[in-house]
Amino acid sequence: MKNFAIKTILFFFCVVLYADVAKEQIKELSVRTGYAMAKDLKEYTQWYDLDAVIQGIQAYKNNENFSEFSSKESSERFWKIEYMLFNRQAQENLEKSENYLQTKKEEKGVQECCQGKLLVEVLKKGNGKACSDRPLMHLLLKILDGETLCDTRESEPKRYDLKSCIDGLAQGVERMCEGERRRLYIHPDMAYGKLGGITPNVVLIAEVELVDV
């Protein structure tokens, strides 16, 4: 009888212990799930207000009545905000780009072309043949904030079809000679513009070296 009582006490002790362990595990998993949800929202789009999201969760927890959007209405509202914020960013970037080029063209050694939408800085003069339509070049291409889009300097130079390149690059390498190296500052109108698949309306900075015509 004594052994039975001891076993019974141990059984209930284990049940309570395992219940506490399960409770902690559930809590940990719930916290991590909430963290993952917030992270996913921010990675999907930057404008979500996480405090407001928490407010919505709290309202559900408190059984408050909330009118919900339909899937169609949610989608329409989402893309309306995305479009509005994209246009705002595009306009801000355009102003920043034009101010940058306006200041840059005043620097010594910078030549203005295409009504100020292309600036050329000769870093090293060449003495070989003139550039063709398909030159062999090294190219470093960056956007104004420093993000690199292309860099062949650590590998073999690449032959470019200038007819398929953005206008700023094609016109920027005109009249280059073999061995010449230039830095080009390209207005978005001569690059990828507003809808080119990268950050809208940003200046491109290209460093080109003509290896062979």
LOVEX-305057 format. One record per residue (C-alpha): residue number from 0; chain; x, y, z; residue in one letter. Coordinates in Angstrom, 2 decimals. Example, Ala and Ser with C-alpha at 12.3 -4.5 7.8 and 13.67 -1.06 7.14 Angstrom:
REM residues 2
0  A  12.30  -4.50  7.80  a
1  A  13.67  -1.06  7.14  s
This chain:
REM residues 213
0  A  0.00  0.00  0.00  m
1  A  2.86  2.30  0.89  k
2  A  4.59  1.60  -2.43  n
3  A  1.33  2.27  -4.28  f
4  A  0.97  5.65  -2.55  a
5  A  4.54  6.57  -3.40  i
6  A  4.03  5.52  -7.03  k
7  A  0.80  7.50  -7.19  t
8  A  2.50  10.63  -5.83  i
9  A  5.37  10.20  -8.30  l
10  A  2.90  9.74  -11.16  f
11  A  1.06  12.95  -10.39  f
12  A  4.38  14.76  -9.86  f
13  A  5.52  13.65  -13.31  c
14  A  2.21  14.72  -14.86  v
15  A  2.57  18.18  -13.34  v
16  A  6.25  18.33  -14.36  l
17  A  5.53  17.29  -17.94  y
18  A  2.63  19.73  -18.09  a
19  A  4.97  22.56  -17.05  d
20  A  7.57  21.42  -19.60  v
21  A  4.90  21.25  -22.33  a
22  A  3.65  24.69  -21.33  k
23  A  7.14  26.17  -21.65  e
24  A  7.68  24.46  -24.99  q
25  A  4.35  25.77  -26.28  i
26  A  5.25  29.26  -25.08  k
27  A  8.67  29.12  -26.74  e
28  A  7.19  27.86  -30.01  l
29  A  4.50  30.54  -29.91  s
30  A  7.06  33.31  -29.37  v
31  A  9.21  32.02  -32.21  r
32  A  6.16  31.77  -34.46  t
33  A  5.25  35.38  -33.70  g
34  A  8.83  36.44  -34.42  y
35  A  8.82  34.56  -37.74  a
36  A  5.50  36.16  -38.73  m
37  A  6.84  39.65  -38.01  a
38  A  10.05  38.92  -39.90  k
39  A  8.13  37.61  -42.90  d
40  A  5.93  40.73  -42.96  l
41  A  8.97  43.03  -42.94  k
42  A  10.77  41.00  -45.61  e
43  A  7.68  40.98  -47.80  y
44  A  7.19  44.71  -47.57  t
45  A  8.79  47.38  -45.42  q
46  A  5.73  49.46  -44.63  w
47  A  3.77  47.13  -42.34  y
48  A  3.16  48.71  -38.91  d
49  A  4.04  45.90  -36.50  l
50  A  2.55  47.75  -33.52  d
51  A  -0.76  47.89  -35.39  a
52  A  -0.46  44.19  -36.24  v
53  A  -0.02  43.45  -32.53  i
54  A  -3.05  45.64  -31.85  q
55  A  -5.09  43.49  -34.24  g
56  A  -3.91  40.28  -32.55  i
57  A  -4.83  41.73  -29.15  q
58  A  -8.28  42.66  -30.44  a
59  A  -8.82  39.08  -31.60  y
60  A  -7.59  37.79  -28.24  k
61  A  -10.11  40.06  -26.48  n
62  A  -12.95  38.87  -28.76  n
63  A  -13.48  42.35  -30.10  e
64  A  -15.63  42.73  -33.18  n
65  A  -13.59  43.67  -36.20  f
66  A  -14.82  43.99  -39.77  s
67  A  -12.51  41.98  -41.99  e
68  A  -11.52  42.77  -45.57  f
69  A  -12.29  40.28  -48.28  s
70  A  -9.29  38.77  -50.07  s
71  A  -9.98  41.00  -53.07  k
72  A  -10.26  44.16  -50.98  e
73  A  -7.10  43.31  -49.03  s
74  A  -5.20  42.76  -52.27  s
75  A  -6.48  46.02  -53.79  e
76  A  -5.57  48.03  -50.71  r
77  A  -2.14  46.38  -50.49  f
78  A  -1.20  47.18  -54.10  w
79  A  -2.60  50.70  -53.82  k
80  A  -0.23  51.38  -50.92  i
81  A  2.67  49.71  -52.74  e
82  A  2.04  51.84  -55.85  y
83  A  1.78  55.04  -53.83  m
84  A  5.00  54.36  -51.91  l
85  A  6.83  53.29  -55.08  f
86  A  5.94  56.56  -56.83  n
87  A  7.00  58.54  -53.79  r
88  A  10.35  56.76  -53.68  q
89  A  10.81  57.22  -57.43  a
90  A  10.23  60.97  -57.14  q
91  A  12.56  61.32  -54.16  e
92  A  15.25  59.31  -55.95  n
93  A  14.92  61.41  -59.10  l
94  A  15.44  64.61  -57.13  e
95  A  18.42  63.08  -55.35  k
96  A  19.90  61.86  -58.65  s
97  A  19.57  65.24  -60.36  e
98  A  21.05  67.09  -57.38  n
99  A  23.96  64.64  -57.34  y
100  A  24.71  65.10  -61.04  l
101  A  24.34  68.87  -60.78  q
102  A  27.02  68.92  -58.07  t
103  A  29.25  66.30  -59.72  k
104  A  29.52  68.15  -63.05  k
105  A  31.19  71.08  -61.30  e
106  A  34.13  68.91  -60.25  e
107  A  37.43  69.21  -62.05  k
108  A  37.95  66.71  -64.86  g
109  A  34.25  65.85  -65.24  v
110  A  32.82  66.44  -68.71  q
111  A  29.12  67.06  -69.29  e
112  A  27.33  65.27  -72.15  c
113  A  23.74  64.76  -73.29  c
114  A  22.43  67.92  -71.64  q
115  A  23.85  66.94  -68.28  g
116  A  22.36  63.45  -68.21  k
117  A  25.73  61.82  -68.79  l
118  A  28.95  62.85  -67.09  l
119  A  32.32  61.47  -68.19  v
120  A  35.52  61.38  -66.17  e
121  A  38.66  60.09  -67.90  v
122  A  40.73  58.14  -65.37  l
123  A  43.41  56.91  -67.78  k
124  A  44.04  57.90  -71.38  k
125  A  44.42  55.28  -74.07  g
126  A  46.47  55.34  -77.25  n
127  A  45.09  52.40  -79.22  g
128  A  42.34  52.01  -81.80  k
129  A  38.91  53.62  -81.40  a
130  A  35.99  51.78  -79.83  c
131  A  33.80  49.57  -82.03  s
132  A  30.16  48.51  -81.62  d
133  A  31.23  45.34  -79.76  r
134  A  34.18  46.31  -77.57  p
135  A  35.95  44.02  -75.12  l
136  A  35.75  45.78  -71.77  m
137  A  36.09  45.51  -68.06  h
138  A  32.99  46.96  -66.43  l
139  A  32.13  47.91  -62.87  l
140  A  28.52  49.02  -62.62  l
141  A  27.04  50.35  -59.39  k
142  A  24.03  52.32  -58.29  i
143  A  24.51  55.53  -56.36  l
144  A  24.18  53.94  -52.91  d
145  A  27.11  51.62  -53.68  g
146  A  25.28  48.39  -54.57  e
147  A  27.21  46.57  -57.30  t
148  A  25.25  45.33  -60.30  l
149  A  28.16  44.05  -62.39  c
150  A  31.91  43.66  -61.92  d
151  A  34.26  41.93  -64.36  t
152  A  37.51  43.27  -62.91  r
153  A  38.32  40.07  -61.01  e
154  A  37.62  37.88  -64.05  s
155  A  38.00  38.02  -67.81  e
156  A  36.83  41.13  -69.69  p
157  A  33.55  40.78  -71.53  k
158  A  32.54  41.76  -75.06  r
159  A  29.49  44.03  -75.04  y
160  A  27.06  44.75  -77.83  d
161  A  26.60  48.48  -77.37  l
162  A  23.33  48.40  -79.32  k
163  A  21.88  46.28  -76.51  s
164  A  23.30  48.36  -73.66  c
165  A  21.64  51.22  -71.83  i
166  A  22.08  54.56  -73.60  d
167  A  24.33  56.00  -70.93  g
168  A  26.84  53.19  -71.25  l
169  A  26.70  53.04  -75.05  a
170  A  27.23  56.77  -75.46  q
171  A  29.69  56.97  -72.60  g
172  A  32.22  54.66  -74.27  v
173  A  32.00  56.36  -77.67  e
174  A  35.37  57.61  -78.91  r
175  A  37.25  55.66  -76.25  m
176  A  40.61  54.23  -77.31  c
177  A  42.22  50.94  -76.37  e
178  A  43.72  51.16  -72.89  g
179  A  41.46  54.04  -71.84  e
180  A  39.56  53.93  -68.57  r
181  A  36.55  56.11  -67.80  r
182  A  34.03  56.65  -65.06  r
183  A  30.52  57.45  -66.21  l
184  A  27.76  59.05  -64.13  y
185  A  24.46  58.16  -65.78  i
186  A  21.11  59.84  -65.22  h
187  A  18.21  57.37  -64.76  p
188  A  16.70  58.58  -68.06  d
189  A  19.73  57.05  -69.79  m
190  A  19.84  54.01  -67.51  a
191  A  16.97  51.95  -66.10  y
192  A  14.62  54.80  -65.29  g
193  A  11.61  54.33  -63.06  k
194  A  10.55  50.83  -64.09  l
195  A  13.84  49.13  -64.93  g
196  A  13.70  46.40  -62.31  g
197  A  16.13  48.00  -59.85  i
198  A  15.69  50.86  -57.39  t
199  A  13.68  53.44  -59.37  p
200  A  15.30  56.58  -60.76  n
201  A  18.81  56.08  -59.44  v
202  A  22.10  57.29  -60.88  v
203  A  24.33  54.55  -62.24  l
204  A  28.08  54.83  -61.88  i
205  A  30.03  52.82  -64.44  a
206  A  33.78  52.36  -64.54  e
207  A  34.84  51.03  -67.94  v
208  A  38.20  50.00  -69.35  e
209  A  38.51  49.36  -73.08  l
210  A  40.67  46.27  -73.47  v
211  A  40.16  45.60  -77.17  d
212  A  37.98  47.05  -79.89  v
